[in-house]
Amino acid sequence: MQQNLAPDPTTETNMLLKKLIHTVDNSTFPKNDFDMPPWTGPSSTEIWVQSLIYASLSASLLAALGAMLGKQWLNHFQHFSHGTVDGRGRQRQRKLDALYAWHFDAVLEGLPVLLQLSLLLFGVALGANLWTQQHIVACIVIGTTSFGAIFYALIVVAALISDVCPFQTPASNRLRSIGQCVVRFHNALQKGNRTILSPVLRFVSYIPYIIITCLYSFASCISHRLSSQYAVNTDAPCIRWLLETSDDPNVITTAASLVPEVEWPPDLDVSGALLRLRDTFLDCFENTQYGQPKLSDSSRDCAIACGMAFLHLYIERRSLDARPIFLRATHDPEFALTSSSRLHDAHWLMWTRHNDPELSFICDLILEIVLDVGVSIPISLGNPKIPNTFLMWMSHPLLHCLSADQYARFWRRRALDVVERLLVSPLPPTNILANCLMAAGLLLDQSVHPNQLTSTNKG
């Protein structure tokens, strides 16, 4: 489209051809006016259309140059010279500090902005050029460009409204920083020393300050309404993610120790976390020469943490859903294979022989709640005494056991034992005390809403 910036050579060629034809046969063109009109230059519309097109091309080339330079900068950051470990560590730290000092992230964030600006300029120029030729085709281009610009503006506004919005862009980050700078500058003028220019500066910054303050109040109101709609307990999903994705035994042990301390929403799928806890607990044991399981060296903490977490989740989910957890239909063949092939491995714990009362209690309790999967009559392996270190923890699972029909019959004596041993001086924390009072109510056949059972902060 750059040919419109200069005289069209085709016009001069056509005029010369007419002159030649008129010389041969002067009857072809009755008028002999073959003078070319003087070229007055491109129109103003053509000038700004071409300017937008070349600006778009320049922005694209600058973005490509910045991308290549960014690749070289990152290669330089990753390259380390030979030397000692301490020297390489100090060199890397100096380079990392320089990234922040020279605002490296801001420079790289500007490259996508150049591409976005280039696309906008090209869309505007293309729509304006087509409008002079064909309105219907131009409307399609203008509509598409307008939709993209409006969508980009909306996501910038959404990112300004909430800092946890997933549609964050460099533009929203810069606008937020500018707004904060304006507010700080205005507040500094209000508290600073009085000078001759202070009234003028306060007047200049007052209008932007009022606009930013009103927008901030509006954004806070919208953000509060949105957060109230999707506000959920984020601790449980985080722990579930750690259990499902991590292969580090220390990470799994730490995550398992946090399971009894958080509230697990009833609609949160914990099947993968239960499988990981069960498998990790069983992996803490090894076969002996007589076929009896033996706790591996330095695996006691992991076994107790994973066992308590497994019992906590399994009992809670089993009381809320009468179906056996590991026998649910699933569309994942790997999940189905894992759950079916290792379900009976828990029966291996029947042959455990050790003198650890805490581990013995966990093994017996796991056997008790797993052996009743798929059977109509609940199975009880006696009435193992709950260790003192597990009393506070058991005050929560026993509520689900008392409210579930498959457990309530032989959990009443255990609940009485827990309540009797906890309600002594000094009294336990308010949350544990609330569990004991709720257990007493269940023992008296009072009805309790399931949401009250799943709450970990009943105090």
JOWOMO-V364022 format. One record per backbone hydrogen bond with DSSP energy under -0.5 kcal/mol. NH is the residue of the N-H (numbers start at 1). CO is the residue of the C=O. If there is no record, write none. Layout:
# JOWOMO-V364022
NH_CO, NH_CO
This chain:
# JOWOMO-V364022
4_1, 5_2, 6_3, 9_7, 11_8, 12_8, 13_9, 14_10, 15_11, 16_12, 17_13, 18_14, 19_15, 20_16, 21_17, 22_18, 23_19, 24_20, 25_21, 28_25, 30_28, 34_32, 40_38, 47_43, 48_44, 49_45, 50_46, 51_47, 52_48, 53_49, 54_50, 55_51, 56_52, 57_53, 58_54, 59_55, 60_56, 61_57, 62_58, 63_59, 64_60, 65_61, 66_62, 67_63, 68_64, 69_65, 70_66, 71_67, 72_68, 73_69, 74_70, 75_71, 76_72, 77_73, 78_74, 79_75, 88_84, 89_85, 90_86, 91_87, 92_88, 93_89, 94_90, 95_91, 96_92, 97_93, 98_94, 99_95, 100_96, 101_97, 102_98, 103_100, 104_99, 107_103, 108_104, 109_105, 110_106, 111_107, 111_108, 112_108, 113_109, 114_110, 115_111, 116_112, 117_113, 118_114, 119_115, 120_116, 121_117, 122_118, 123_119, 124_120, 125_121, 126_122, 127_123, 128_124, 129_125, 130_126, 131_127, 132_128, 132_129, 133_130, 134_130, 138_134, 139_135, 140_136, 141_137, 142_138, 143_139, 144_140, 145_141, 146_142, 147_143, 148_144, 149_145, 150_146, 151_147, 152_148, 153_149, 154_150, 155_151, 156_152, 157_153, 158_154, 159_155, 160_156, 161_157, 162_158, 165_162, 173_169, 174_170, 175_171, 176_172, 177_173, 178_174, 179_175, 180_176, 181_177, 182_178, 183_179, 184_180, 185_181, 186_182, 187_183, 188_184, 189_185, 190_186, 191_187, 192_188, 199_195, 201_197, 202_198, 203_199, 204_200, 205_201, 206_202, 207_203, 208_204, 209_205, 210_206, 211_207, 212_208, 213_209, 214_210, 215_211, 216_212, 217_213, 218_214, 219_215, 220_216, 221_217, 222_218, 223_219, 224_220, 225_221, 226_222, 227_223, 228_224, 229_225, 229_226, 230_226, 231_227, 232_230, 234_232, 237_233, 238_234, 239_235, 240_236, 241_237, 242_238, 243_239, 244_240, 245_241, 246_242, 249_247, 252_248, 253_249, 254_250, 255_251, 256_252, 257_253, 258_254, 258_255, 259_255, 259_256, 260_256, 261_258, 262_258, 262_259, 265_263, 268_265, 270_268, 274_270, 275_271, 276_272, 277_273, 278_274, 279_275, 280_276, 281_277, 282_278, 283_279, 284_280, 284_281, 285_282, 286_294, 288_292, 291_288, 294_286, 296_284, 299_296, 303_299, 304_300, 305_301, 306_302, 307_303, 308_304, 309_305, 310_306, 311_307, 312_308, 313_309, 314_310, 315_311, 316_312, 317_313, 318_314, 319_315, 320_316, 321_317, 327_324, 328_325, 333_331, 336_332, 337_333, 338_334, 339_335, 340_336, 341_337, 342_338, 345_342, 346_343, 347_344, 348_345, 349_346, 350_347, 351_348, 352_349, 353_293, 357_355, 360_356, 361_357, 362_358, 363_359, 364_360, 365_361, 366_362, 367_363, 368_364, 369_365, 370_366, 371_367, 373_370, 375_372, 378_376, 390_387, 391_388, 394_390, 395_391, 396_393, 397_393, 398_394, 399_396, 400_396, 401_397, 402_398, 403_399, 404_400, 407_404, 408_404, 409_405, 410_407, 411_407, 411_408, 412_408, 415_411, 416_412, 417_413, 418_414, 419_415, 420_416, 421_417, 422_418, 423_419, 424_422, 433_429, 434_430, 435_431, 436_432, 437_433, 438_434, 439_435, 440_436, 441_437, 442_438, 443_439, 444_440, 445_442, 446_441, 452_449, 453_449, 454_450, 455_451
